[in-house]
Amino acid sequence: MNITKTKKRIQRLIKVAEESYKKITQLMEKMDRLQTDLENTSEQVDHIEYELAEQRALLEAVAEQEGVDVDALLAEADLPPEPGSEAETESQDDGEDAPQQATSRPSASTE
């Protein structure tokens, strides 16, 4: 049995293990940062949704005071398809790789 070869193998294994440990530690730190960013983004989206709901309520109140039919106005507007609507589902079923459309709700499921 050659002790020098065994010693070199063990040293090589230790070096590989240390490098692997460093990489795993870096990945864990990156995952922690991503988790924090995700939580912050979710809070920001919730805040934006709340502000948007407030603004919609105010605009509808002003429109009502001015005698504007909000539903008719929205029906005539050139809006993108509503998330989860049939038009959006059909375009994704065409076999094309359509990009995922963002939703304003972090908990919304994309089917």
ABEGO torsion letter per residue (X at the ends): XBAAAAAAAAAAAAAAAAAAAAAAAAAAAAAAAAAAAAAAAAAAAAAAAAAAAAAAAAAAAAAAAAGBBAAAAAAABBBBBBBGBAAAAAAAAAGBBBBBBBBABAABBBX
